[in-house]
């Protein structure tokens, strides 16, 4: 893929993230993460940085946010967009190799819709534990299952790419995520399921969201009129808008986890 295609993909990701993903992330920050002025935060899997910027605003000039993502084009776009935010830095990095890993610099490690893409979750929790200050916490929002309308999009609209999508997804049940967390040494404060505010004003915005959540695996160009007529969110409504999946477990369920590294804890 060319540099131009990569940068366009990053921009499309940013635009699609401004809806449900940003709204739900900000709600999670307000209700569960609760950063304080002066905190140092790692945003693990920051994408194009919208939530990183929100966190930087909340911790204030005495605090700091280090935002990392393995996608260099998303990082480049984030750096361009938020270059005037002095307490926010963006680094191309991953969950297995990020700034400050193992040296306990962070008060909070925040991760929004990332962990279900990572195969070795045991390593992730270990790295987070070793990188938090004593008394620090992790705040993770993730999916533990396929959303029905998303899975159907691959089976019906993109069957050519369904195997690639299934291979990329690393969903595990909430109980297993909790086990990884506790084994790493964390004390779980709260772990629960809630709903994403998934409302799409058009079939185009719905498909673009699926594309953005697939790391480019979903290909909108493969969506034909015939396939669309068999896609149940579209066919069951006769194409009528909006497409509202709120409060439907199979369509909008998401899991949240808050856990702390207690003083004196060792991995």
C-alpha positions in Angstrom: 0.0 0.0 0.0 1.3 3.4 -0.9 2.1 6.2 1.6 -0.8 8.1 0.2 -3.2 5.2 0.7 -1.9 4.7 4.2 -2.4 8.4 5.1 -5.9 8.3 3.6 -6.7 5.2 5.7 -5.6 7.0 8.8 -7.8 10.0 8.0 -10.8 7.8 7.4 -10.1 6.0 10.7 -10.0 9.3 12.5 -13.3 10.5 11.0 -15.1 7.2 11.9 -13.7 7.2 15.4 -15.2 10.6 16.1 -18.6 9.0 16.5 -19.3 6.0 18.7 -15.7 5.1 19.7 -14.9 8.6 20.9 -18.2 9.1 22.6 -18.0 5.8 24.5 -14.3 6.3 25.3 -15.0 9.7 26.8 -17.9 8.3 28.9 -15.6 5.5 30.1 -13.0 8.2 31.1 -15.6 10.2 33.0 -17.3 7.3 34.8 -14.5 4.9 35.5 -11.0 6.2 34.7 -11.3 9.5 36.6 -7.8 10.9 35.9 -6.5 13.6 38.3 -4.5 16.7 37.7 -0.8 15.9 37.6 -1.3 12.2 36.6 1.1 10.6 34.1 -0.9 8.4 31.7 -0.1 5.8 29.0 -2.7 5.6 26.3 -2.1 2.1 24.9 -3.4 1.9 21.3 -4.2 5.6 20.8 -5.2 5.5 17.2 -5.3 9.1 15.9 -5.3 10.5 19.4 -8.7 11.9 20.1 -9.0 10.3 23.5 -5.3 11.0 24.3 -6.1 14.7 23.8 -9.1 14.5 26.2 -6.9 12.8 28.8 -4.2 15.4 28.4 -6.7 18.2 29.1 -7.9 16.4 32.2 -4.4 15.9 33.7 -3.5 19.5 33.1 -0.1 21.1 32.5 1.4 19.3 35.5 0.4 16.0 34.1 1.5 14.1 31.0 0.1 11.7 28.5 2.2 9.3 26.4 0.1 7.9 23.6 1.3 4.9 21.6 0.1 3.0 18.5 1.8 0.5 16.1 0.3 2.3 13.1 2.8 4.9 12.0 0.3 6.8 9.8 -2.1 7.2 12.7 0.7 8.4 14.9 1.8 10.9 12.2 -1.7 12.2 11.9 -2.1 12.5 15.7 1.2 14.4 15.9 0.1 16.8 13.2 -3.4 17.3 14.8 -2.3 17.8 18.4 1.2 19.3 18.0 0.3 22.3 20.2 -0.7 20.2 23.2 2.4 20.4 25.2 1.7 17.7 27.7 0.9 15.1 25.1 3.4 13.0 23.0 2.8 10.4 20.4 5.1 7.4 19.8 5.0 4.6 17.3 5.1 1.6 19.7 3.2 -1.5 20.8 1.9 -3.3 23.9 5.2 -5.3 24.1 7.5 -2.3 23.6 6.4 1.2 24.8 8.2 4.1 26.5 8.7 3.5 30.2 8.0 -0.3 30.0 9.1 -1.9 33.2 10.2 1.3 35.0 6.9 2.2 36.8 6.4 5.8 35.5 2.6 5.7 35.0 -0.3 6.5 37.3 -2.8 5.2 34.8 -2.6 2.9 31.8 -5.6 3.5 29.6 -6.6 1.3 26.6 -9.8 1.7 24.5 -10.9 -1.1 22.1 -7.4 -2.5 21.7 -6.8 -5.6 23.8 -9.0 -7.8 21.7 -6.6 -7.5 18.9 -3.6 -8.7 20.9 -2.8 -12.4 20.9 -0.6 -12.6 24.0 -2.8 -11.0 26.7 -0.7 -12.5 29.5 2.3 -10.5 28.3 0.2 -7.3 28.0 -1.0 -7.5 31.6 2.5 -8.3 32.9 4.0 -5.3 31.0 1.3 -3.0 32.3 1.8 -4.2 35.9 5.6 -3.6 35.6 5.0 -0.1 34.2 2.6 1.3 36.8 3.5 3.2 39.9 2.4 1.6 43.2 -1.2 2.5 43.6 -1.6 3.1 39.9 -4.4 1.6 37.9 -5.3 0.2 34.5 -8.5 1.1 32.7 -9.4 -1.1 29.8 -12.4 -1.1 27.5 -12.6 -4.1 25.1 -14.9 -6.5 23.2 -15.1 -10.1 24.4 -17.2 -11.3 21.5 -18.1 -10.6 17.9 -20.9 -8.1 17.4 -23.6 -9.7 15.4 -24.0 -7.0 12.8 -20.2 -6.9 12.4 -19.8 -10.6 11.9 -22.7 -10.7 9.5 -21.0 -8.0 7.5 -18.1 -10.3 6.8 -20.2 -13.4 6.2 -22.6 -11.7 3.8 -20.8 -8.6 2.4 -17.2 -9.6 2.6 -16.9 -13.4 2.6 -13.6 -13.1 0.7 -12.1 -11.4 3.7 -13.9 -13.2 6.5 -11.0 -15.7 7.2 -8.5 -12.8 7.6 -10.8 -11.0 10.0 -11.4 -14.1 12.1 -7.6 -14.6 12.2 -7.0 -11.0 13.4 -9.6 -11.1 16.2 -8.4 -12.3 19.5 -11.6 -12.2 21.6 -11.6 -13.9 25.0 -14.4 -14.1 27.6 -14.4 -11.5 30.3 -13.7 -14.2 32.9 -10.5 -15.1 31.1 -9.4 -11.4 30.9 -10.0 -11.1 34.6 -7.8 -14.2 35.2 -4.9 -12.7 33.2 -5.3 -9.5 35.1 -5.3 -11.1 38.6 -2.4 -13.5 37.6 -0.3 -10.5 36.7 -0.7 -9.1 40.3 -3.6 -6.7 39.9 -6.5 -6.2 42.3 -9.7 -5.9 40.2 -11.8 -3.0 41.4 -14.6 -3.4 38.9 -15.3 -5.5 35.8 -18.6 -5.3 34.0 -20.4 -5.3 30.6 -22.2 -2.3 29.2 -23.4 -1.0 25.9 -21.7 1.1 23.2 -23.8 4.0 21.8 -23.8 2.6 18.2 -26.1 4.6 16.0 -25.4 5.0 12.3 -27.1 7.6 10.2 -26.6 5.8 7.0 -25.5 2.4 5.6 -22.3 4.2 4.4 -21.4 5.3 7.9 -22.1 1.8 9.3 -19.9 0.2 6.7 -17.2 2.8 7.2 -17.2 2.1 10.9 -16.8 -1.7 10.3 -13.9 -0.9 7.9 -12.2 1.3 10.5 -12.5 -1.3 13.2 -11.0 -4.0 11.0 -7.6 -2.5 10.4 -8.5 -2.3 6.8 -9.5 -5.9 6.3 -13.1 -5.1 5.5 -13.4 -3.9 1.8 -16.4 -1.7 1.1 -15.7 -2.1 -2.7 -16.9 -5.7 -2.4 -20.3 -4.7 -1.1 -22.8 -5.2 -4.0 -26.5 -4.3 -4.1 -27.3 -8.0 -4.1 -25.2 -8.7 -1.0 -26.6 -5.6 0.7 -30.1 -6.9 0.3 -29.1 -10.0 2.2 -27.4 -8.1 5.1 -29.9 -8.2 7.9 -29.4 -4.7 9.5 -30.2 -3.3 6.0 -32.8 -5.8 4.8 -34.8 -5.9 8.0 -35.3 -2.2 7.8 -35.7 -2.0 4.0 -32.7 0.3 4.1 -34.4 2.8 6.4 -32.1 4.9 8.5 -30.8 5.3 11.2 -29.3 2.0 12.2 -29.6 1.9 15.9 -28.0 -0.9 17.9 -28.1 0.7 21.4 -29.0 -1.5 24.4 -28.9 -4.7 22.2 -26.5 -7.1 23.8 -25.6 -9.0 20.7 -25.0 -5.8 18.8 -23.4 -3.3 21.2 -22.0 -5.1 24.2 -18.6 -4.0 25.5 -16.6 -4.9 28.6 -14.8 -2.6 31.0 -12.1 -3.4 33.6 -10.5 -1.2 36.3 -7.7 -2.8 38.3 -5.0 -1.4 40.7 -1.4 -2.2 41.5 -1.6 -2.2 45.2 1.3 -0.8 47.3 3.8 -3.5 48.0 2.5 -5.9 45.3 5.0 -7.9 43.3 4.3 -9.7 40.0 
